Amino acid sequence: MTEEELTGRLLYRDALVLVLDKPTGIAVHKGPKGGENLEALFGALRFGLPRNPALAHRLDRETSGCLVLGRHAEALRKLGLLFKEGRVTKTYWAIVEGSPAQDEGSIDLALGRRDATRGWWMKPDPAGLPAQTDWRVLTRLDDKAVLALTPLTGRTHQLRVHCAALGFPICGDSIYGRGGAARLQLHARAIKIPLYKNKPPIEVEAPVPDHMRATLAACGL
C-alpha cells in the first residue's frame, strides 16, 4: 500500500480523530517479524500537525473496516478512556458457517491465551478475562448466515472465538474455523464515538470490502 492509497481510504477527519477504512491482509502496526503495516504510512496523515497520528485501538490483520486514530496525545487520551470504559459502539458484519437457531442473542464467555507457543491465539477459559458479545442475524443463506456483532469488551480475537464457540465459525477463519474462504469474512462495518460533550457522537460506516461483496449483495446487503 502507498501513502496515496492510504489517504484515499480516509472515512472521517476532524481536529482530534481520523477514521480509516482498513483493508484486509495488512497489519495495523509492525510485529516482531516486521513486514508491511499501516502505521509505517501514518506520516501521510499528519495534515499539518507536527507528529503522526497513532492507533486508538487495533484490528486483526485479516479484519477490514473502521480503524480509529488519534491525531495527538490529548486525543489519544480521550479516545483511550472511551474505549476502556466501553463507550465506543462497534458493529461488525460477519459471514458465518451454519445458521443460528435464534435471531439474536448474547454470549458471555471469558477468554485466555491458548498457550505460550501460539502467540495471541485465544480459547474459552473460565479463568481468563471477561468477554461479552451481542449478535443479531441480518440474513440467512443456504448454509451460511450474516451476523451483526457488537463486542461489549475488546479481547483479542473475541468475535472469532465467540462465533466458533457458538457453533457458527466465521468463514475463512483458519485458526478457529475451517478456513476455506480466501479471506476472513469479518468487517468492522460501523463505529460510534461519543467524543464531544455538546455534539452528537461521531458515526462512521465503512463500505463493504471486495472479498465480502458478492455474498452480501446476493442477500441484499
Summary of the structure (lengths in Angstrom):
residues: 221
radius of gyration: 17.4
end to end distance: 27.7
largest distance: 52.9
contacts: 688
relative contact order: 0.17
helix: 21%
strand: 33%
